[in-house]
Each structure stands twice: as structure tokens, then as C-alpha cells.
Amino acid sequence: MPGLDTPLSFKGLKLANRIVIPPIASDTATTEGRVTEKTLDNYRRLADSGAAMIIVEHCFSLPSGRFSEGQIGVHDDASIEGLSAIADIIRKAGCVSCLQVSNAGSRVKPGTLRHAPLAPSAVVNNQMPGAEMPQAMTLEQIDQAVSAYADAALRVKKAGFDSVELHAAHGFLLSQFLSPLTNLREDEFGGDLAGRSRIHFEIIRAVRSKVGGDYPVFMRLGACDDMEGGLKLEETSALAPALAAAGIDMLDISGGLQGSRPQIDSEGYFSHYSEAIRKVVSVPVLTTGGIKTPQAADALIREGKADLVGVARTVMKHPHWPRQALAAL
């Protein structure tokens, strides 16, 4: 039975253990979305942690989908140089590198954009105090978002990252499309689960057309909205195998349309989602959620609730936690 210290190889990647540092927003970019020295210092610290893989924080694929003024961009070719510096830091530390590509949709911090945010439907994002009413995206704008994801993924590859992750959780654009609470569309991108997930599959196809079939592509997937009338785990369990068949090589499972941290104190509080998803897919599954101790992280792997464990807040407080956890086990 594998444990936290067991190596894992898939899609040409070789992970020395099962610990992953998931995306942690640093908010250190310039007004143009460029990497700064503060950004690089942050990843120097994380790369020295002993984790097997680091997934770099969400980077906006379109300026219209920028989350905050300090968010890093992967929206143009000028961003490649700074991102390459991050990839180089991670590679030299012996870690597998990944970068998460995102579009905030309606989840934009007020004052970030000079126009109304774009979303599947005109539904205010309640998790952002002072949020504007978004404009419902036209079909042309949906096509632009799809193309932007693909172009951004190619930049991630050119920057030297080992893999790319598509952000489809935490109330960001792809999460908004998937949720019946925020997607009220009556065209082909709304309605039933097939319609609400249509953009996911269009993005996967577009990304694969740019990066090729061999490049590892992951997806951070919000498995359940945790809200009345929202996306259910049963729906995501039906969707997950199709996402894997379409070209997703690892599913990074999270939850909550109104944010990624439920009011639960148990370690691995998303593991009931990842366990359910893992039963229906053959690709590796990552779980996260308030993990603090080596024993809890190890148990999640040994009990078959996930193949990989993401540890974020604990590593931010204790940068060498992965190395110490492996030594303790």
C-alpha cells in the first residue's frame, strides 16, 4: 500500500513523494501582471520545502478575467520570461513544476477592472463584497476565453514548466459555468450538466491542440458547491471520467462555490470528494484541505482517499514541513 513517501510516476512525470504544494496566491505581480523579485523569493522558499511538486498560483489568461491587481499574468508572450524564472527555480530544487491558468469571471476584486466583469450569466458574486453585476458572456466572448486558455497553456509549456493546470474551482469562471446557481444560460453552454460543462471540453480540446498529447494537463475541479441548489458530487462524479477521457491527466479536487475553505476543522476536509472521484477515474487524484500533520496526510494516501496530498497553509507557516513530515514517517 503506497504512503506519503512513496514515489509516483505518471504521464512522464516522476514525483519523489506524494506531497504537492497547491496554488497559493502571493499577490506580488506588477500592474502589468509581471513576475517580481518578491514572487521569485516566494518560490525559492517553497522550492526548498521537500515537496515533490509545486503548482504555481493562478495566473490570468485574459486581462478581462484578472482576479486582482497583484495577480500574475500568462496572457501574453511578454509574461514568459518572468514565468521561466519561476520554473527554473523549481526545476533546480528537484521538484516537478506546474502552473495554474485561470479566468476569474465574476469573481473579481472591486477596482481591478475598468469595466464590468464577464461571467456565464448576470449573477452577482456574493463572495466578493462590493462586487459589480457581471455581463453575461456572448458566444464570441466564450470563444475568446477558450482560445486564451489554450494560448496561455502553450506559454506555460514554453516557459519550461513540466505541466499546466486549468482552474475550474472556487467560484472562478469555469466553476461559474458548471454551477446551476451561477449559470442561467439557455443556449448550448447552459441547462443540463452537458451544457454547463461544454466550455470545459472545448478548453481541453483547444489546449491539447496547442501543447500536444504528451504534455501533462491537470484540472482543479470544484466537486461540489456546498450550497442549496448548487452543483452536486453526483454530477461531478459523472463528469470526471469524461474529463479524463478528454485529456486531463490529474484531477485536483476541491470544493465550495463560495470559497475553498468550509467550516470544518478535520484534516483533509475535501477527502470525501476526492475519494468519490478516485473511484470512477484511472488518473491520479489530489486532495487538499487543512492538512497539518504527517500522520493525517499519510493516512489519506494509505486509505485510498487520494493519490496526492496538497498542503498549502501549513507549508506557508512552516516552509520545511514536507521534508520534516517525510522524516517523521
Backbone hydrogen bonds in HBPLUS format (Angstrom, degrees):
<---DONOR---> <-ACCEPTOR-->    atom                        ^
c    i                          cat <-CA-CA->   ^        H-A-AA   ^      H-
h    n   atom  resd res      DA  || num        DHA   H-A  angle D-A-AA Bond
n    s   type  num  typ     dist DA aas  dist angle  dist       angle   num
A0006-THR N   A0003-GLY O   3.13 MM   3  5.35 167.3  2.15 112.9 116.1     1
A0018-ARG N   A0004-LEU O   2.94 MM  14  5.07 163.6  1.97 157.7 152.8     2
A0008-LEU N   A0015-LEU O   2.94 MM   7  5.10 155.8  2.00 138.3 145.6     3
A0015-LEU N   A0008-LEU O   2.76 MM   7  5.10 170.0  1.77 159.3 158.7     4
A0010-PHE N   A0013-LEU O   3.06 MM   3  5.33 145.4  2.18 137.2 147.9     5
A0013-LEU N   A0010-PHE O   2.79 MM   3  5.33 165.8  1.81 128.0 130.9     6
A0309-VAL N   A0018-ARG O   2.91 MM 291  6.13 170.0  1.92 176.8 175.3     7
A0052-ALA N   A0019-ILE O   2.92 MM  33  5.61 143.0  2.05 143.9 154.0     8
A0020-VAL N   A0309-VAL O   2.86 MM 289  5.90 162.6  1.89 156.1 153.9     9
A0311-VAL N   A0020-VAL O   2.93 MM 291  6.36 153.5  2.00 165.6 174.2    10
A0021-ILE N   A0053-MET O   2.90 MM  32  6.35 162.6  1.93 158.2 162.6    11
A0055-ILE N   A0021-ILE O   2.89 MM  34  6.12 174.1  1.89 172.1 170.1    12
A0029-ALA N   A0070-GLY O   2.95 MM  41  4.66 160.5  1.98 133.8 129.0    13
A0030-THR N   A0034-ARG O   3.02 MM   4  5.15 148.8  2.12 132.7 142.4    14
A0033-GLY N   A0030-THR O   2.86 MM   3  5.03 159.8  1.90 109.4 115.5    15
A0073-GLY N   A0033-GLY O   2.84 MM  40  4.65 162.4  1.87 137.1 131.0    16
A0039-THR N   A0036-THR O   3.05 MM   3  5.08 119.9  2.42  94.6 109.3    17
A0040-LEU N   A0036-THR O   3.10 MM   4  6.52 157.8  2.15 149.5 154.6    18
A0041-ASP N   A0037-GLU O   2.87 MM   4  6.10 158.1  1.92 149.5 155.5    19
A0042-ASN N   A0038-LYS O   3.06 MM   4  6.23 153.1  2.14 142.8 149.4    20
A0043-TYR N   A0039-THR O   3.20 MM   4  6.59 153.4  2.27 148.1 154.4    21
A0044-ARG N   A0040-LEU O   2.88 MM   4  6.13 140.8  2.03 148.2 159.9    22
A0045-ARG N   A0041-ASP O   3.15 MM   4  6.37 154.8  2.21 145.5 150.8    23
A0046-LEU N   A0042-ASN O   3.11 MM   4  6.42 158.0  2.16 143.5 149.6    24
A0047-ALA N   A0043-TYR O   2.90 MM   4  5.76 155.3  1.96 137.4 144.4    25
A0049-SER N   A0046-LEU O   3.09 MM   3  5.33 156.6  2.15 117.2 117.9    26
A0323-ARG N   A0049-SER O   3.07 MM 274  6.16 138.1  2.25 166.8 156.4    27
A0096-VAL N   A0052-ALA O   2.90 MM  44  6.20 174.3  1.90 150.3 150.9    28
A0054-ILE N   A0096-VAL O   2.98 MM  42  6.43 156.0  2.04 169.7 174.5    29
A0098-CYS N   A0054-ILE O   2.99 MM  44  6.16 132.3  2.23 165.9 162.4    30
A0056-VAL N   A0098-CYS O   2.78 MM  42  5.99 173.0  1.78 139.8 137.4    31
A0100-GLN N   A0056-VAL O   3.11 MM  44  6.00 159.2  2.15 145.0 149.1    32
A0059-CYS N   A0100-GLN O   2.86 MM  41  6.20 144.9  1.98 147.5 157.1    33
A0102-SER N   A0059-CYS O   2.90 MM  43  5.68 163.8  1.92 147.1 144.9    34
A0060-PHE N   A0072-ILE O   3.03 MM  12  6.62 142.7  2.18 153.0 151.5    35
A0074-VAL N   A0060-PHE O   2.99 MM  14  5.85 171.0  2.00 153.4 150.5    36
A0061-SER N   A0102-SER O   2.95 MM  41  5.93 148.0  2.05 177.2 171.6    37
A0065-GLY N   A0062-LEU O   2.90 MM   3  5.23 156.0  1.96 111.7 119.8    38
A0066-ARG N   A0063-PRO O   3.30 MM   3  5.26 150.7  2.39 113.7 109.7    39
A0104-ALA N   A0065-GLY O   2.85 MM  39  4.83 176.2  1.85 127.2 128.0    40
A0109-LYS N   A0067-PHE O   2.94 MM  42  6.00 176.0  1.94 160.3 161.2    41
A0071-GLN N   A0068-SER O   3.22 MM   3  5.33 167.1  2.24 107.3 110.7    42
A0079-SER N   A0076-ASP O   3.07 MM   3  5.77 161.9  2.10 117.4 123.1    43
A0080-ILE N   A0077-ASP O   3.15 MM   3  5.55 159.4  2.19 111.7 117.7    44
A0083-LEU N   A0079-SER O   3.21 MM   4  6.38 166.1  2.23 156.4 160.7    45
A0084-SER N   A0080-ILE O   2.78 MM   4  5.89 148.5  1.88 152.3 161.0    46
A0085-ALA N   A0081-GLU O   3.28 MM   4  6.63 141.8  2.43 142.1 151.0    47
A0085-ALA N   A0082-GLY O   3.15 MM   3  5.24 127.5  2.44  95.9 108.9    48
A0086-ILE N   A0083-LEU O   3.10 MM   3  5.16 121.8  2.46  96.0 110.1    49
A0087-ALA N   A0083-LEU O   3.02 MM   4  6.38 166.1  2.04 155.0 158.0    50
A0088-ASP N   A0084-SER O   2.89 MM   4  6.06 151.4  1.97 145.2 153.1    51
A0089-ILE N   A0085-ALA O   3.15 MM   4  6.35 152.9  2.22 139.8 146.0    52
A0090-ILE N   A0086-ILE O   3.09 MM   4  6.42 163.0  2.12 157.5 161.3    53
A0091-ARG N   A0087-ALA O   2.91 MM   4  6.05 160.6  1.94 148.8 154.7    54
A0092-LYS N   A0088-ASP O   2.98 MM   4  6.08 164.8  2.01 150.0 153.6    55
A0093-ALA N   A0090-ILE O   3.20 MM   3  5.25 135.5  2.41  96.3 108.4    56
A0095-CYS N   A0090-ILE O   3.22 MM   5  5.59 159.8  2.26 160.4 154.3    57
A0094-GLY N   A0091-ARG O   2.94 MM   3  5.24 159.9  1.99 110.8 117.1    58
A0162-ASP N   A0097-SER O   3.14 MM  65  5.15 122.6  2.48 110.3 124.4    59
A0165-GLU N   A0099-LEU O   2.87 MM  66  5.91 163.2  1.90 142.0 140.8    60
A0101-VAL N   A0165-GLU O   2.74 MM  64  6.11 161.9  1.77 173.1 173.0    61
A0167-HIS N   A0101-VAL O   2.98 MM  66  5.96 160.6  2.02 174.0 167.6    62
A0173-LEU N   A0103-ASN O   2.90 MM  70  5.57 156.8  1.95 151.7 157.5    63
A0107-ARG N   A0104-ALA O   2.94 MM   3  5.06 150.4  2.03 135.7 129.8    64
A0108-VAL N   A0106-SER O   2.90 MM   2  5.57 136.0  2.09 103.9  90.9    65
A0112-THR N   A0109-LYS O   3.07 MM   3  5.81 153.4  2.15 149.7 151.1    66
A0135-GLN N   A0117-PRO O   2.83 MM  18  6.27 159.7  1.87 165.4 166.4    67
A0119-ALA N   A0135-GLN O   3.00 MM  16  6.10 162.0  2.03 160.4 160.0    68
A0137-MET N   A0119-ALA O   2.82 MM  18  5.68 147.8  1.92 162.8 167.8    69
A0123-VAL N   A0121-SER O   2.81 MM   2  5.59 129.6  2.06 110.8  94.9    70
A0128-MET N   A0125-ASN O   3.26 MM   3  5.94 168.9  2.28 119.8 122.6    71
A0131-ALA N   A0128-MET O   2.94 MM   3  5.31 138.9  2.11 149.1 143.6    72
A0142-ILE N   A0138-THR O   2.97 MM   4  6.32 146.8  2.09 147.5 157.2    73
A0143-ASP N   A0139-LEU O   2.99 MM   4  6.25 157.8  2.04 145.6 151.2    74
A0144-GLN N   A0140-GLU O   2.98 MM   4  6.29 149.8  2.07 144.0 152.5    75
A0145-ALA N   A0141-GLN O   2.99 MM   4  6.22 151.8  2.08 141.4 148.3    76
A0146-VAL N   A0142-ILE O   2.96 MM   4  6.25 157.2  2.01 152.4 158.4    77
A0147-SER N   A0143-ASP O   3.00 MM   4  6.23 166.8  2.01 151.4 154.5    78
A0148-ALA N   A0144-GLN O   2.88 MM   4  6.02 150.1  1.97 143.3 152.2    79
A0149-TYR N   A0145-ALA O   3.07 MM   4  6.32 152.2  2.15 146.1 151.9    80
A0150-ALA N   A0146-VAL O   3.25 MM   4  6.59 160.0  2.29 148.6 153.4    81
A0151-ASP N   A0147-SER O   2.89 MM   4  6.15 164.4  1.91 155.0 159.1    82
A0152-ALA N   A0148-ALA O   2.89 MM   4  5.95 157.3  1.94 145.4 152.1    83
A0153-ALA N   A0149-TYR O   2.91 MM   4  6.12 155.7  1.97 147.8 154.3    84
A0154-LEU N   A0150-ALA O   3.10 MM   4  6.39 153.6  2.18 146.8 153.2    85
A0155-ARG N   A0151-ASP O   3.10 MM   4  6.44 150.2  2.19 143.1 151.2    86
A0156-VAL N   A0152-ALA O   2.95 MM   4  6.31 148.9  2.05 148.6 157.7    87
A0157-LYS N   A0153-ALA O   3.07 MM   4  6.42 155.4  2.13 146.5 152.4    88
A0158-LYS N   A0154-LEU O   2.88 MM   4  6.17 160.7  1.92 150.7 156.2    89
A0159-ALA N   A0155-ARG O   2.82 MM   4  5.97 140.6  1.98 143.6 154.0    90
A0161-PHE N   A0156-VAL O   3.32 MM   5  5.93 161.4  2.35 163.2 157.8    91
A0160-GLY N   A0157-LYS O   3.06 MM   3  5.41 157.6  2.12 107.9 115.0    92
A0164-VAL N   A0216-PRO O   3.20 MM  52  6.62 153.8  2.27 148.2 155.1    93
A0218-PHE N   A0164-VAL O   2.77 MM  54  6.10 168.3  1.78 158.3 162.3    94
A0166-LEU N   A0218-PHE O   2.94 MM  52  6.20 156.2  2.00 130.8 135.0    95
A0220-ARG N   A0166-LEU O   2.93 MM  54  6.19 159.5  1.98 151.1 157.2    96
A0168-ALA N   A0220-ARG O   2.76 MM  52  5.41 142.7  1.90 147.1 159.0    97
A0222-GLY N   A0168-ALA O   3.01 MM  54  6.28 156.7  2.07 138.0 130.6    98
A0172-PHE N   A0169-ALA O   3.16 MM   3  6.03 167.6  2.18 128.8 132.0    99
A0175-SER N   A0172-PHE O   2.92 MM   3  5.29 121.2  2.27 112.6 128.5   100
A0176-GLN N   A0172-PHE O   2.81 MM   4  6.02 149.4  1.90 154.0 163.5   101
A0176-GLN N   A0173-LEU O   3.01 MM   3  4.94 115.5  2.44  92.4 108.6   102
A0177-PHE N   A0173-LEU O   2.93 MM   4  6.33 149.7  2.03 151.2 159.4   103
A0178-LEU N   A0174-LEU O   3.18 MM   4  6.32 151.3  2.26 136.4 143.5   104
A0179-SER N   A0175-SER O   3.08 MM   4  6.23 140.8  2.24 145.8 155.0   105
A0182-THR N   A0179-SER O   3.29 MM   3  5.60 143.6  2.43 105.2 113.5   106
A0183-ASN N   A0179-SER O   2.95 MM   4  5.92 133.3  2.17 149.3 162.7   107
A0190-GLY N   A0187-ASP O   3.21 MM   3  5.67 153.4  2.29 122.8 121.6   108
A0195-GLY N   A0192-ASP O   3.08 MM   3  5.36 118.4  2.47 102.8 117.1   109
A0196-ARG N   A0192-ASP O   2.93 MM   4  6.21 167.2  1.95 161.1 165.1   110
A0197-SER N   A0193-LEU O   2.96 MM   4  5.96 139.0  2.13 144.6 153.7   111
A0198-ARG N   A0195-GLY O   3.23 MM   3  5.11 159.9  2.27 100.9 106.9   112
A0200-HIS N   A0197-SER O   3.01 MM   3  5.31 127.5  2.30 105.7 119.4   113
A0201-PHE N   A0197-SER O   3.42 MM   4  6.88 155.4  2.48 155.2 160.2   114
A0202-GLU N   A0198-ARG O   3.04 MM   4  6.35 154.6  2.11 151.4 159.3   115
A0203-ILE N   A0199-ILE O   2.93 MM   4  6.05 153.4  2.01 145.3 152.0   116
A0204-ILE N   A0200-HIS O   2.96 MM   4  6.25 158.9  2.00 147.4 153.5   117
A0205-ARG N   A0201-PHE O   3.00 MM   4  6.17 166.7  2.02 147.0 150.3   118
A0206-ALA N   A0202-GLU O   2.97 MM   4  6.12 158.3  2.02 142.4 148.9   119
A0207-VAL N   A0203-ILE O   2.77 MM   4  5.93 161.7  1.80 156.4 161.3   120
A0208-ARG N   A0204-ILE O   2.91 MM   4  6.08 167.5  1.92 153.0 156.5   121
A0209-SER N   A0205-ARG O   3.02 MM   4  6.21 146.2  2.14 142.0 151.2   122
A0210-LYS N   A0207-VAL O   2.97 MM   3  5.23 139.1  2.14 104.0 115.9   123
A0211-VAL N   A0207-VAL O   2.89 MM   4  6.14 168.0  1.90 165.9 168.7   124
A0212-GLY N   A0208-ARG O   2.92 MM   4  5.05 143.8  2.05 131.8 137.7   125
A0249-ASP N   A0217-VAL O   2.69 MM  32  5.54 167.4  1.70 169.4 172.1   126
A0219-MET N   A0250-MET O   3.08 MM  31  6.57 150.2  2.18 162.0 171.0   127
A0252-ASP N   A0219-MET O   2.84 MM  33  5.92 173.1  1.84 149.0 151.3   128
A0221-LEU N   A0252-ASP O   2.82 MM  31  6.00 142.0  1.97 138.8 151.1   129
A0254-SER N   A0221-LEU O   3.03 MM  33  6.00 169.5  2.04 146.8 145.8   130
A0223-ALA N   A0254-SER O   2.88 MM  31  6.06 169.5  1.89 142.8 140.3   131
A0256-GLY N   A0224-CYS O   2.78 MM  32  5.99 174.1  1.78 171.2 169.3   132
A0225-ASP N   A0231-LEU O   3.04 MM   6  5.07 167.5  2.06 132.3 134.9   133
A0257-LEU N   A0225-ASP O   3.22 MM  32  4.55 162.1  2.26 108.5 111.3   134
A0230-GLY N   A0227-MET O   2.97 MM   3  5.29 156.8  2.03 137.1 135.3   135
A0235-GLU N   A0232-LYS O   3.07 MM   3  5.39 127.3  2.36 103.2 115.7   136
A0236-THR N   A0232-LYS O   3.23 MM   4  6.65 159.9  2.27 150.1 155.1   137
A0237-SER N   A0233-LEU O   2.82 MM   4  5.98 153.8  1.89 152.9 160.2   138
A0238-ALA N   A0234-GLU O   3.22 MM   4  6.39 138.7  2.40 133.2 142.7   139
A0238-ALA N   A0235-GLU O   3.12 MM   3  5.19 127.9  2.40  95.3 108.8   140
A0239-LEU N   A0235-GLU O   2.96 MM   4  6.24 140.6  2.12 140.9 152.9   141
A0240-ALA N   A0236-THR O   2.82 MM   4  5.88 157.5  1.87 155.8 159.2   142
A0242-ALA N   A0239-LEU O   3.01 MM   3  5.46 122.3  2.36 111.5 126.0   143
A0243-LEU N   A0239-LEU O   3.06 MM   4  6.37 150.2  2.15 152.7 161.9   144
A0244-ALA N   A0240-ALA O   3.03 MM   4  6.33 160.2  2.07 157.3 162.1   145
A0245-ALA N   A0241-PRO O   2.93 MM   4  6.14 157.7  1.98 144.1 150.6   146
A0246-ALA N   A0242-ALA O   2.94 MM   4  6.06 136.7  2.13 138.0 149.2   147
A0248-ILE N   A0243-LEU O   3.15 MM   5  5.82 152.6  2.23 138.9 141.2   148
A0247-GLY N   A0244-ALA O   3.14 MM   3  5.37 151.3  2.23 102.9 111.4   149
A0251-LEU N   A0284-PRO O   3.09 MM  33  6.54 159.6  2.14 159.7 161.3   150
A0286-LEU N   A0251-LEU O   2.87 MM  35  6.23 163.0  1.90 153.3 157.3   151
A0253-ILE N   A0286-LEU O   2.91 MM  33  5.93 155.9  1.97 155.1 154.3   152
A0259-GLY N   A0256-GLY O   3.32 MM   3  5.24 145.7  2.44 111.8 108.3   153
A0264-ILE N   A0262-PRO O   2.84 MM   2  5.50 138.5  2.01 102.2  90.2   154
A0268-GLY N   A0289-GLY O   2.57 MM  21  4.49 137.0  1.75 156.9 163.1   155
A0271-SER N   A0268-GLY O   2.92 MM   3  5.29 164.4  1.94 122.2 124.7   156
A0269-TYR N   A0289-GLY O   3.15 MM  20  4.96 146.3  2.27 119.0 122.7   157
A0273-TYR N   A0270-PHE O   3.02 MM   3  5.45 136.7  2.22 108.5 120.1   158
A0274-SER N   A0270-PHE O   3.12 MM   4  6.53 162.2  2.16 150.7 155.5   159
A0275-GLU N   A0271-SER O   2.84 MM   4  5.82 155.6  1.90 142.4 149.1   160
A0277-ILE N   A0273-TYR O   3.00 MM   4  6.31 161.2  2.03 155.3 160.7   161
A0278-ARG N   A0274-SER O   2.80 MM   4  5.86 158.5  1.84 148.8 155.1   162
A0280-VAL N   A0277-ILE O   3.03 MM   3  5.56 155.9  2.09 114.5 121.7   163
A0307-ASP N   A0285-VAL O   2.77 MM  22  5.30 159.7  1.81 151.5 158.5   164
A0308-LEU N   A0285-VAL O   3.13 MM  23  6.30 145.3  2.25 146.9 146.1   165
A0287-THR N   A0308-LEU O   3.04 MM  21  6.42 156.2  2.09 145.7 148.4   166
A0310-GLY N   A0287-THR O   2.75 MM  23  5.93 170.0  1.76 161.9 163.2   167
A0297-ALA N   A0293-THR O   3.18 MM   4  6.45 166.7  2.20 153.5 157.1   168
A0298-ASP N   A0294-PRO O   2.87 MM   4  5.99 161.6  1.91 151.3 156.6   169
A0299-ALA N   A0295-GLN O   2.94 MM   4  6.07 153.0  2.02 143.3 150.8   170
A0300-LEU N   A0296-ALA O   3.13 MM   4  6.39 149.7  2.23 146.9 153.6   171
A0301-ILE N   A0298-ASP O   3.20 MM   3  5.42 127.0  2.50  99.8 112.2   172
A0302-ARG N   A0298-ASP O   2.97 MM   4  6.24 173.8  1.98 157.6 159.2   173
A0303-GLU N   A0299-ALA O   2.81 MM   4  5.71 151.7  1.89 149.9 155.4   174
A0305-LYS N   A0300-LEU O   2.99 MM   5  5.25 140.0  2.15 156.3 167.0   175
A0304-GLY N   A0301-ILE O   3.08 MM   3  5.30 160.2  2.12 109.1 114.6   176
A0315-VAL N   A0312-ALA O   3.08 MM   3  5.34 117.4  2.48 103.0 117.7   177
A0316-MET N   A0312-ALA O   2.98 MM   4  6.29 149.6  2.08 152.9 162.6   178
A0317-LYS N   A0313-ARG O   3.15 MM   4  6.42 144.5  2.28 142.4 150.7   179
A0318-HIS N   A0314-THR O   2.79 MM   4  5.93 149.9  1.88 144.7 154.7   180
A0321-TRP N   A0318-HIS O   2.92 MM   3  5.47 154.2  1.99 133.5 132.5   181
A0324-GLN N   A0320-HIS O   3.01 MM   4  6.21 166.2  2.03 160.5 165.1   182
A0325-ALA N   A0321-TRP O   2.69 MM   4  5.77 155.3  1.75 159.1 166.1   183
A0326-LEU N   A0322-PRO O   3.05 MM   4  6.22 161.9  2.08 150.3 153.8   184
A0327-ALA N   A0323-ARG O   3.09 MM   4  6.29 153.1  2.16 142.3 149.8   185
A0328-ALA N   A0324-GLN O   2.90 MM   4  6.09 150.6  1.99 144.0 152.1   186
A0329-LEU N   A0325-ALA O   3.10 MM   4  6.36 144.0  2.23 143.8 152.7   187
